[in-house]
């Protein structure tokens, strides 16, 4: 999947991850896009590491499999983001 594919799938994955994750995450549409794209990259990296033992971002699957992998990656990134951002807000 090329960079345009990661952007498109990342946008969808970010929106789906925010809908799935309970609680208020904060951030607008731009943050959703960024988290989704990073999640797509993280999902691709983890999938290739587990399945092939290689460090590569490329997901050579169909759209639905790529979307599922990207949503899982976006959930991981969103979970980490809420923990890190939550600490910053509670300390102030």
N, CA and C atoms as an extended XYZ file, in Angstrom:
276
Properties=species:S:1:pos:R:3:atomname:S:1:resname:S:1:resid:I:1 pbc="F F F"
N         0.866       -1.159        0.000 N   UNK     1
C         0.000        0.000        0.000 CA  UNK     1
C         0.914        1.223        0.000 C   UNK     1
N         0.621        2.172       -0.862 N   UNK     2
C         1.411        3.382       -0.966 CA  UNK     2
C         0.991        4.418        0.063 C   UNK     2
N         1.653        5.563        0.020 N   UNK     3
C         1.380        6.609        1.001 CA  UNK     3
C        -0.054        7.116        0.895 C   UNK     3
N        -0.588        7.226       -0.309 N   UNK     4
C        -1.974        7.657       -0.469 CA  UNK     4
C        -2.928        6.628        0.138 C   UNK     4
N        -2.613        5.364       -0.014 N   UNK     5
C        -3.418        4.305        0.602 CA  UNK     5
C        -3.397        4.391        2.113 C   UNK     5
N        -2.207        4.654        2.683 N   UNK     6
C        -2.116        4.805        4.135 CA  UNK     6
C        -2.924        5.998        4.619 C   UNK     6
N        -2.934        7.074        3.851 N   UNK     7
C        -3.702        8.255        4.247 CA  UNK     7
C        -5.193        7.951        4.238 C   UNK     7
N        -5.671        7.332        3.171 N   UNK     8
C        -7.099        7.028        3.056 CA  UNK     8
C        -7.528        6.024        4.114 C   UNK     8
N        -6.795        4.927        4.221 N   UNK     9
C        -7.134        3.908        5.217 CA  UNK     9
C        -6.940        4.462        6.622 C   UNK     9
N        -5.905        5.294        6.815 N   UNK    10
C        -5.654        5.894        8.123 CA  UNK    10
C        -6.774        6.806        8.571 C   UNK    10
N        -7.355        7.565        7.642 N   UNK    11
C        -8.488        8.426        7.974 CA  UNK    11
C        -9.663        7.597        8.479 C   UNK    11
N        -9.966        6.547        7.752 N   UNK    12
C       -11.056        5.658        8.165 CA  UNK    12
C       -10.731        4.967        9.486 C   UNK    12
N        -9.502        4.483        9.617 N   UNK    13
C        -9.104        3.763       10.831 CA  UNK    13
C        -9.149        4.675       12.047 C   UNK    13
N        -8.719        5.920       11.898 N   UNK    14
C        -8.756        6.861       13.012 CA  UNK    14
C       -10.174        7.142       13.466 C   UNK    14
N       -11.076        7.333       12.518 N   UNK    15
C       -12.478        7.586       12.861 CA  UNK    15
C       -13.107        6.373       13.539 C   UNK    15
N       -12.827        5.189       13.027 N   UNK    16
C       -13.382        3.963       13.619 CA  UNK    16
C       -12.805        3.746       15.017 C   UNK    16
N       -11.495        3.963       15.178 N   UNK    17
C       -10.860        3.772       16.488 CA  UNK    17
C       -11.435        4.733       17.520 C   UNK    17
N       -11.661        5.991       17.134 N   UNK    18
C       -12.253        6.949       18.079 CA  UNK    18
C       -13.679        6.549       18.442 C   UNK    18
N       -14.408        5.940       17.508 N   UNK    19
C       -15.768        5.493       17.794 CA  UNK    19
C       -15.765        4.271       18.717 C   UNK    19
N       -14.754        3.415       18.587 N   UNK    20
C       -14.679        2.191       19.391 CA  UNK    20
C       -14.169        2.481       20.798 C   UNK    20
N       -13.144        3.328       20.916 N   UNK    21
C       -12.490        3.588       22.202 CA  UNK    21
C       -13.448        4.318       23.137 C   UNK    21
N       -13.671        3.775       24.336 N   UNK    22
C       -14.578        4.441       25.274 CA  UNK    22
C       -13.944        5.704       25.862 C   UNK    22
N       -14.776        6.621       26.278 N   UNK    23
C       -14.304        7.847       26.909 CA  UNK    23
C       -14.096        8.967       25.912 C   UNK    23
N       -13.673       10.105       26.428 N   UNK    24
C       -13.440       11.276       25.598 CA  UNK    24
C       -11.950       11.381       25.314 C   UNK    24
N       -11.594       11.350       24.040 N   UNK    25
C       -10.189       11.397       23.665 CA  UNK    25
C        -9.692       12.808       23.416 C   UNK    25
N       -10.566       13.721       23.089 N   UNK    26
C       -10.128       15.068       22.749 CA  UNK    26
C        -9.532       15.098       21.355 C   UNK    26
N        -9.131       16.266       20.930 N   UNK    27
C        -8.567       16.386       19.590 CA  UNK    27
C        -9.672       16.439       18.553 C   UNK    27
N        -9.441       17.152       17.512 N   UNK    28
C       -10.433       17.291       16.460 CA  UNK    28
C       -10.183       16.345       15.315 C   UNK    28
N       -10.660       16.744       14.156 N   UNK    29
C       -10.532       15.907       12.959 CA  UNK    29
C        -9.067       15.754       12.551 C   UNK    29
N        -8.274       16.787       12.745 N   UNK    30
C        -6.855       16.710       12.389 CA  UNK    30
C        -6.142       15.672       13.247 C   UNK    30
N        -6.424       15.661       14.545 N   UNK    31
C        -5.806       14.673       15.436 CA  UNK    31
C        -6.278       13.267       15.079 C   UNK    31
N        -7.547       13.135       14.706 N   UNK    32
C        -8.061       11.836       14.279 CA  UNK    32
C        -7.318       11.344       13.047 C   UNK    32
N        -7.080       12.231       12.101 N   UNK    33
C        -6.359       11.852       10.884 CA  UNK    33
C        -4.932       11.431       11.207 C   UNK    33
N        -4.256       12.211       12.025 N   UNK    34
C        -2.870       11.907       12.365 CA  UNK    34
C        -2.773       10.576       13.111 C   UNK    34
N        -3.634       10.382       14.110 N   UNK    35
C        -3.625        9.120       14.856 CA  UNK    35
C        -3.964        7.931       13.965 C   UNK    35
N        -4.893        8.126       13.040 N   UNK    36
C        -5.261        7.049       12.127 CA  UNK    36
C        -4.130        6.675       11.196 C   UNK    36
N        -3.435        7.664       10.654 N   UNK    37
C        -2.325        7.385        9.745 CA  UNK    37
C        -1.175        6.723       10.500 C   UNK    37
N        -0.861        7.240       11.684 N   UNK    38
C         0.178        6.606       12.502 CA  UNK    38
C        -0.247        5.184       12.874 C   UNK    38
N        -1.534        5.008       13.187 N   UNK    39
C        -2.051        3.676       13.500 CA  UNK    39
C        -1.944        2.719       12.334 C   UNK    39
N        -2.188        3.209       11.129 N   UNK    40
C        -2.043        2.364        9.941 CA  UNK    40
C        -0.594        1.919        9.781 C   UNK    40
N         0.328        2.827       10.021 N   UNK    41
C         1.744        2.471        9.934 CA  UNK    41
C         2.142        1.486       11.035 C   UNK    41
N         1.670        1.740       12.258 N   UNK    42
C         1.976        0.838       13.380 CA  UNK    42
C         1.368       -0.542       13.126 C   UNK    42
N         0.138       -0.570       12.657 N   UNK    43
C        -0.507       -1.850       12.354 CA  UNK    43
C         0.237       -2.625       11.290 C   UNK    43
N         0.662       -1.941       10.231 N   UNK    44
C         1.437       -2.607        9.179 CA  UNK    44
C         2.769       -3.115        9.683 C   UNK    44
N         3.431       -2.309       10.510 N   UNK    45
C         4.718       -2.704       11.062 CA  UNK    45
C         4.578       -3.933       11.960 C   UNK    45
N         3.596       -3.903       12.867 N   UNK    46
C         3.394       -5.033       13.777 CA  UNK    46
C         2.981       -6.303       13.033 C   UNK    46
N         2.121       -6.149       12.027 N   UNK    47
C         1.684       -7.313       11.253 CA  UNK    47
C         2.859       -7.953       10.529 C   UNK    47
N         3.686       -7.148        9.880 N   UNK    48
C         4.841       -7.705        9.180 CA  UNK    48
C         5.861       -8.292       10.143 C   UNK    48
N         6.013       -7.689       11.307 N   UNK    49
C         6.948       -8.216       12.291 CA  UNK    49
C         6.485       -9.574       12.807 C   UNK    49
N         5.182       -9.698       13.081 N   UNK    50
C         4.645      -10.954       13.594 CA  UNK    50
C         4.583      -12.023       12.512 C   UNK    50
N         4.079      -11.669       11.329 N   UNK    51
C         3.864      -12.664       10.273 CA  UNK    51
C         5.144      -13.029        9.511 C   UNK    51
N         5.969      -12.009        9.207 N   UNK    52
C         7.128      -12.251        8.344 CA  UNK    52
C         8.466      -12.123        9.058 C   UNK    52
N         8.454      -11.555       10.254 N   UNK    53
C         9.702      -11.331       10.966 CA  UNK    53
C        10.528      -10.201       10.387 C   UNK    53
N         9.904       -9.307        9.618 N   UNK    54
C        10.623       -8.190        9.015 CA  UNK    54
C        10.059       -6.863        9.519 C   UNK    54
N        10.896       -5.839        9.510 N   UNK    55
C        10.455       -4.494        9.866 CA  UNK    55
C        10.096       -3.758        8.582 C   UNK    55
N         8.835       -3.813        8.229 N   UNK    56
C         8.349       -3.170        7.008 CA  UNK    56
C         6.945       -2.657        7.273 C   UNK    56
N         6.619       -1.505        6.671 N   UNK    57
C         5.288       -0.927        6.829 CA  UNK    57
C         4.303       -1.458        5.800 C   UNK    57
N         4.776       -2.113        4.776 N   UNK    58
C         3.927       -2.524        3.652 CA  UNK    58
C         2.916       -3.581        4.073 C   UNK    58
N         1.650       -3.324        3.764 N   UNK    59
C         0.591       -4.306        3.981 CA  UNK    59
C         0.149       -4.761        2.595 C   UNK    59
N         0.409       -6.008        2.278 N   UNK    60
C         0.075       -6.534        0.957 CA  UNK    60
C        -1.186       -7.384        1.031 C   UNK    60
N        -2.252       -6.772        1.483 N   UNK    61
C        -3.528       -7.463        1.626 CA  UNK    61
C        -4.600       -6.638        0.939 C   UNK    61
N        -5.793       -7.137        0.960 N   UNK    62
C        -6.919       -6.404        0.407 CA  UNK    62
C        -7.301       -5.232        1.295 C   UNK    62
N        -8.255       -4.445        0.823 N   UNK    63
C        -8.677       -3.245        1.526 CA  UNK    63
C        -9.199       -3.555        2.915 C   UNK    63
N       -10.050       -4.555        3.051 N   UNK    64
C       -10.688       -4.838        4.333 CA  UNK    64
C        -9.696       -5.345        5.358 C   UNK    64
N        -8.751       -6.168        4.940 N   UNK    65
C        -7.719       -6.651        5.859 CA  UNK    65
C        -6.828       -5.487        6.274 C   UNK    65
N        -6.467       -4.635        5.321 N   UNK    66
C        -5.654       -3.458        5.634 CA  UNK    66
C        -6.381       -2.533        6.598 C   UNK    66
N        -7.679       -2.358        6.389 N   UNK    67
C        -8.462       -1.507        7.275 CA  UNK    67
C        -8.515       -2.095        8.682 C   UNK    67
N        -8.728       -3.392        8.798 N   UNK    68
C        -8.765       -4.045       10.100 CA  UNK    68
C        -7.434       -3.900       10.831 C   UNK    68
N        -6.336       -4.145       10.135 N   UNK    69
C        -5.002       -4.006       10.719 CA  UNK    69
C        -4.768       -2.562       11.141 C   UNK    69
N        -5.204       -1.623       10.312 N   UNK    70
C        -5.025       -0.202       10.616 CA  UNK    70
C        -5.860        0.232       11.811 C   UNK    70
N        -7.070       -0.300       11.950 N   UNK    71
C        -7.909        0.036       13.102 CA  UNK    71
C        -7.264       -0.473       14.380 C   UNK    71
N        -6.728       -1.674       14.355 N   UNK    72
C        -6.036       -2.210       15.537 CA  UNK    72
C        -4.839       -1.330       15.876 C   UNK    72
N        -4.065       -0.952       14.866 N   UNK    73
C        -2.935       -0.057       15.101 CA  UNK    73
C        -3.382        1.293       15.634 C   UNK    73
N        -4.477        1.837       15.094 N   UNK    74
C        -4.995        3.128       15.555 CA  UNK    74
C        -5.503        3.035       16.989 C   UNK    74
N        -6.093        1.912       17.364 N   UNK    75
C        -6.532        1.725       18.747 CA  UNK    75
C        -5.339        1.720       19.704 C   UNK    75
N        -4.258        1.077       19.295 N   UNK    76
C        -3.045        1.056       20.113 CA  UNK    76
C        -2.502        2.471       20.276 C   UNK    76
N        -2.400        3.201       19.157 N   UNK    77
C        -1.881        4.569       19.201 CA  UNK    77
C        -2.806        5.469       20.013 C   UNK    77
N        -4.110        5.327       19.838 N   UNK    78
C        -5.073        6.147       20.569 CA  UNK    78
C        -5.017        5.854       22.065 C   UNK    78
N        -4.842        4.598       22.431 N   UNK    79
C        -4.711        4.221       23.841 CA  UNK    79
C        -3.484        4.898       24.459 C   UNK    79
N        -2.364        4.816       23.759 N   UNK    80
C        -1.139        5.446       24.256 CA  UNK    80
C        -1.314        6.959       24.320 C   UNK    80
N        -1.920        7.544       23.299 N   UNK    81
C        -2.132        8.992       23.258 CA  UNK    81
C        -2.994        9.470       24.431 C   UNK    81
N        -4.084        8.743       24.720 N   UNK    82
C        -4.957        9.175       25.819 CA  UNK    82
C        -4.252        9.065       27.164 C   UNK    82
N        -3.388        8.064       27.324 N   UNK    83
C        -2.646        7.917       28.583 CA  UNK    83
C        -1.633        9.044       28.746 C   UNK    83
N        -0.917        9.367       27.685 N   UNK    84
C         0.100       10.415       27.749 CA  UNK    84
C        -0.562       11.787       27.882 C   UNK    84
N        -1.562       12.062       27.094 N   UNK    85
C        -2.267       13.365       27.145 CA  UNK    85
C        -3.038       13.506       28.453 C   UNK    85
N        -3.546       12.428       28.977 N   UNK    86
C        -4.285       12.464       30.235 CA  UNK    86
C        -3.403       12.834       31.411 C   UNK    86
N        -2.161       12.366       31.397 N   UNK    87
C        -1.216       12.715       32.462 CA  UNK    87
C        -0.880       14.196       32.442 C   UNK    87
N        -0.737       14.742       31.242 N   UNK    88
C        -0.400       16.157       31.111 CA  UNK    88
C        -1.525       17.045       31.613 C   UNK    88
N        -2.761       16.660       31.364 N   UNK    89
C        -3.904       17.455       31.793 CA  UNK    89
C        -4.157       17.356       33.296 C   UNK    89
N        -3.944       16.189       33.876 N   UNK    90
C        -4.236       16.024       35.298 CA  UNK    90
C        -3.187       16.710       36.180 C   UNK    90
N        -1.995       16.892       35.678 N   UNK    91
C        -0.942       17.522       36.466 CA  UNK    91
C        -1.110       19.036       36.533 C   UNK    91
N        -1.814       19.617       35.574 N   UNK    92
C        -1.957       21.080       35.544 CA  UNK    92
C        -3.088       21.556       36.422 C   UNK    92
